[in-house]
């Protein structure tokens, strides 16, 4: 019986100042001596679920770069998206990249396999920033920093619900609980709180959770039995 080949995880670090991506072997804590050039002001990043492709948002050029993880090679052609791309994630099925364009208040979608962008962006709220999917991949949540709201998008139809959900001031990071029932939103803009929304009913709990000063991100640990 052949021994199962050990997975070697790689860490990717986006270097905003130098316009590069560094790669680190997680097991040995060793950085590859050669960084990968991408472009000016790289910001958000996302890896496909199969670990084969890294996407990097470039704020200066309003584009997204693609990097082949195995060869550490950047694709020659970048993908044009909306204005000031920031948050980005790949759908749980690995088929589509969602890119939040903060200045234009839109979401661009890109076919992971072909690198082709859908010609029509999805309008959301002003100053959009955070992005999260439900575990089943059916719904995307986008936080709108400028309007203090949360937009919901049907992933399959690329359709935004016409009514955004009011949350706290300056919402930033957003995450959905592992059971897919509740969305948590960090309110960065002065309320120092986290809003919670029932995913099924799109209803916000009337009482926000007070936290520390200027909360920005939200993450969850896996469920433990």
N, C-alpha and C positions, 0 to 999 in steps of 0.2 A: 504494500500500500504506500502510495506516494504521500509524502508530508505536504500539508497545505502551505503554500507560499505565504510568508508573512507580509502583511500590508505595511508599506512604508509611507507614513503620512508626511505631507509637506505643508509647511506654513508659508503663506504669501503675505508680504508686507508692502503696502502701497506707500511710496515715498513722495509726498506732495511737493516738497521743495525741489527735489532733483528730477522729477518726472520719470521715475523708474519703479520697478517692482523687485523686491528682494525675495529670495526663496530660502527657506530654512528646513533642514532635515530635522523633524521633530524628535526622533529617537536620539540622534547624536548631538543635537543643538548646534549644528554646523551650518553656517550660511554659505551658499554658493558664492565663490569669489566674484562672479560676474553678474551684475544686476541686469534686468531686462528693461531696455528703454521703451517707454510708451508714449508720453507726450506731456505738455505742460499741465500742471495742476490736476493730477489724478486724484479722484476722491473715492466714491463708492466702489465696491468690488463684490463679486458673487462667483461662486464655483458651482458647476453643474453637479447634480446628485451623484453621477457616476465618476466624478473627480477628473474628468478628462479636459475640461475647458474652464479657463478663468476669464471673466469679463471685468473690465476696469472702465469706470466712467471718467471722462476727461472734461473738466469744467471749462477750461479755456477755449476748447474747440467745439463744444457741444457734440461730442462723439463718444462712442464706446469702442474700446480695443478688445480684441480676442487673443488669448494666449493658449497655445497647446501645452498642457501641463507636462506631458511626458518629455517633450523635446525642449521645453522652455522657449518656444519660438512664437513670436508675435505675428499674427496674420498681417499681411501688407496693407490691406484696406481696412480703415476704421469705418464704423457704422454711424451715420448721422442721426442724431435724435433731437429732442427739444432743447430749450434754453436752460443752461446750468443743471445738467444731470447730477443727481446726488445719490439718493437711495436706490438700490437695485437688488432684485432677488429672482431666482429661477423657480418656476412653478414646481411643486412636489413631484410631478410626473417627468420633469426634466426637459420638457418640450419648448417652453417659452420663457424668455427673459423679460421681466417688467422693469422699466426704468422710470423713476420719478424725476420729472423736470421741474425743479424748484421755481425758476423764474417765470416759465410759461404756464405753470399750473396745469400740467398735463402728464399723462403716463404714456410712454412709448412701449411697444411690444415687439420683440425680436424673435424670430424662429431660430432656436438654438442650433439646429442641424445645418441650416443653410446660411445663417447670418443675415437673412433678409428682414428688414423692418416693415411692419405693417404701415402702409402709407397714411393711415388715419390714426392720429393720437387720440387718447381718451381724455377729455377735459375733466379735471377734478377741482379742488379749491385753490385759493391763492397761497403762495409760499409753501407748496407741498414738499414734504420731506421724508417722513417715515413710511415704511411699507412692510406688510406682513400678510401671509396667506393662512387660511384655515388648513388644518392638517389634511383634509380631504381634497384640497386644491381647488375647491369650488368658488371661493370668495377671496378677493384681495381687499385689504384695508389700507387706506392712504391717509396719513395725518396732514392736515392743512394748517401750517403754522400761522399764516396770515389771517385766516378767518376763524380760528378756534373751533374747527370742525373735523369730523372724520368722514371720508367718503368710502363707499363700498362698491366694489366692481364685481360683476358676474364674470368669472374668468373665461368660461366657455364662449359666451356671446360678446365679451368685451364691452358690456353695457354698464354704465354707472347708474346706481339708484338715483333718481332725481332729487331726493331729499337727503342732504348730508346730516350727520348727527352732531349736535353741539356738544363739545366737551369743555375742558378748561382752557385757560389762556395759553397761547403759544404751544400747542401740542407738537411733540417731536417723535421720540421712539414709540413704536407700537408693536405689540406681540399678542399672539393668540395662545391660550392655554393648551397643553397637550391633548386634552379631551375635546378641544374644538368648541367649547361652549361659551367662552368669555374672551373678549378683547380687552387688553390693558393699554392705556395710553398715558405716557409721561407728559405732564403739562409744564413745559420749560419756562413759560412766559410770566412768571410772578406768582402763580397760585400755589406753587410748590406742592403739587398733588398728583395723584394718579386717578384717572377716570376709568370706570369699568363698564363694558357694554355687553349685553346679552346678544350673542351672535345670531341666534334664531329669530328673535323679535326685533333686533336693531334698537333696543331700548337701553338708554344709559341709566345706571343706578343713580338716584338723586343725590347720594352722598359720596363725594370723592374721598380718597384715602390720603391723608396728609403724609408727606415724606420730607426729605431734606431739601436744601436750597437748590433751585434750578435743575430739577431732574431731567435727564436727557434720554436714557435708554432703558428698555425693559427686556429681560430675558427670563426663561423658566428652566429649572432643572427637569430631567425626565421623571416620570412618575415612579415611585418606589412602592413595592408591595410589602 
